[in-house]
Each structure stands twice: as structure tokens, then as C-alpha cells.
């Protein structure tokens, strides 16, 4: 029966190896030892007395060697068992700690970590385990934060809907066209938020259907910019596209979505009468597209935060005026799903900001 414990299996393996080694040495000694003994004694052939003495001494030698080997084997096996037990315990201890820690993580204690002081592969295994635990802890933290953020975001429109519906029911509010428009705007806002969250989840889980092909991202940018041109013109914003040709391997609709979210964000923060530039450059490896505005800019600690869910640079801005704060998170998830990356650059507050995306070159 094979023992289930790692320590017991290591002990059995060490003892088996020691016994096999000793058995091999003993068999070899009994086979070749008498011949070497006869040669060392130097008996003369043809001498009956010498032959009789040689046979007696050889038998005595073999018997003494057999007893000595048996005693040595017993002592060696006992010593090997004691040493193997200590070595097996030393090897099995970190593995047992990993197993205990994994059970605690499975129970929801994601802050669990193991020591990485062990040498060699055990240290690599412990480091990988800690990386996994950190990833699980971060995922759980994001999940809890997402649940809280969604609950917070849904509370305002739901409260508005509930208040107006209660007013309509009690007759306090008259069912006018303005009332119905307001209710419809709130339901549209809820629908848009739910759809964006669903798309963000699918993108982060790499479950978005992508039609990857060679796409001219510059052409896509010009088409998207043309849709935003009336809005920019109404505010006196000069919206220009200087990208000539940018072949990338990507999904055309997702590239358009990225540019649209970038332009929407730029228009939201660009002051009236300023400018927004869309430009691009390519290398043999990647194609890079960016949108630059001359608005309030970003501090160093905001460059990564702006891509988080529900983050707003201006906390005083209302959701209806400033969006739900999901667009840039979707941009990063889409870029990652297509094998690229998205990030922001800014020299500081009051200097404007540049939002970039890199995609694999075609």
C-alpha cells in the first residue's frame, strides 16, 4: 500500500534507495571479495595443505564478511531512516504550509501569504503562490468595490424614479410631457450604465467577440471625429485629425469605440474655444493613436486612476454632466483584449492631457 503522506513517501523512497545501494554493495563484495582474498593470501597451486588452508580461510572470510555486511546494512538502514525522516520533514514542511494556506484562501482569507525563505523550487512555488494570492485579493477587492460603486451609482436614478412615480401616484405631480421625458432620461441612464458595466465585464474577462483584421485606425479616427465635429463646433473647439495612415491588427468597431470614448472624454474636459488634436504614429511593432486636449490636465496620481471604474477627476461634476466614469475603463479593457495597451500622459494640472492607445501593427 502506497502511503498518502508526502513525508511518508519521501521517507520510504530514501530508505529504499539506501537499502538498494547497500544490497548492491553487499552482493558485489560477496561475489568479488573471495577472489581478491585468495590472490592476496598468495597460496601456491598444487599444495594440498595450502589448498585446504585456503578453503578454510576463504570460508571464514566469506562468513565474516556476510555477518559484517548484515550488521552494516542494519545500522545503515536505521541511520538512513533517521536522517531521511529529518530530511523528509524539512522538505514536506513548506509544502504542508502551502496546503494549509491554500485551504485558508479557499475559505475566503485572501490576505494569506507563505514564507519564501526556502531555497530552489520551493521558493519559486511559494513566490507563485503569493502572486496568486495577491491577484485573488485584488480581484476580491475590486469585486467588492464594484458592488459598492454600482449600488451608489444606481441609488440616485432609482431614487429619482421612485420619487416621481410616487408623486404621480399621489397626484402631487401632474403627468406632463416634461415629467415623462425626465423619467425616460433616468431609465435611459440606467440602461446605459448597465450596458456599459456588462461590456466592461466581458472585456475584462476576455469574452468579447472580436473580429481582428487589418484596420486603418487613422481612417476610423477621422470617421469618429466627424460625428463629434458638430458638438465641438458649437462650443468653438477646434477638433483636428492629423493622422494619415495607421494600419493595425484590431477590431474596427472596437477601435471606433476607443476613439469615441477618448473624444467624448476630451470634449467633457476641454474649455470652450480651445482645441483637441487626434494624431497617430506607427512603428514596425505597434500603431499608436492619441487624443490631446488643453483642459484641466491630470496630476501624477491621477494618470492611472482615470482608468478605474467610476473615477472622476472632478468629484463635484454630476453624473449626468460628467458620465458614469466607465468609458476609460472600457477603453483599457478593449485595448488589452486586442493585444494593446492604453494610458494617459499629462505634465500636470492645468496643462491638458493626452490619452493614448497602442495596438499591434499590421
Phi, psi and omega in degrees: 000129182278126179294147182273332183289138177297320180297317180293321180292320176296318178299313179298321180294316180297315181295320179297319178295316179297316180296319179295320179295314179295320178298319178296315179298317180297315179298317179296320180295319180289332181280317186258344183299311181301321181296314178295327179294318179298317179297321180292327180289330177069041178292143181273128178294145178089354179267108184301318181294320180293322179293320179295317178295322180296320180293319181294314180293326180293319178296319177296321179296314181296318180296318179294320179295320180298315179295319180296320180293322178296315179296318179295323180294316180298313180297318182294319180295317179297315179297317179297323180295318180294313180295318180296324179297318179293317180294318180297320178295321179296319181287320185284338184301309179294328178293319177297320178297320177298318179296318178296318180295321180295324177294322178292323176294319178299334178276359176106003180268081188283352178277002182293136176222159178240157179289146179244029182278345181291149182278162169067220187295330179297319178295320177297318179296318179295320179296318178296321178297316180295322176298318177297317180296319178296320178295318178295319179295318179294320178297316179295321179296317178295323180297313180295320179294320179297317179299316179295318180295317180297317178300320180292318182291325182282340185297317185294307180295326178292321177295321178297313179299315182297319180296315180291321179295321177294321177296320177296320181294321181275354181082007179287325180250134179276143181284071180272171177299320180297322179295314179296323178295319179296316179296320179294323178296320179292319178293324176295321178296317177297316180298316180297318180295317180296318179296320179294319179296319179296318179292321178298317179297315180296321180293316180292331178272005181056042179245014177278134173290123182241132175256082185283126180204175176286123185231139172273097184297331179294319178295319177299319180297320179295320179295317180292318180299325179297328179287331180269351184302315179300319179295318179293318181297323181296336179255008179072024180266130179274108180258113184237147177237114181255003180288129182266302184207126183218085180283123179226162174263106186197178173269122186301315182295324180288325175298316177299324179293320178297312180296320180298316179294321178296315181292320177299318178294319180295316179295330181291330185250350181280132176292155177299142178083002178265200182224156175229126181247137173246123183220171183205159172208158183226152172231172178300339183260320187222159169246132185241130179234141180216157178235123183243131176240170181238046181266217189286345179075182184227141172283166184300322182281355180262350185297324177268327184296330184295342180267004177275155180297135172065014178279138175231133177296317179257103183293340181278347182287135181286158179294325181293326180271330186252002181083172183274352180080028181249340187303313181289328175296321177294320179302311181296319179295320179293316179298318179295320180296332180264012177083019180241203179207156179226141180202174181235152177226144178198141178281353180138179181297138179083004183248005183082175182217153177237128179248124188241155173218136177244135179227154181301134180288147177273000000 
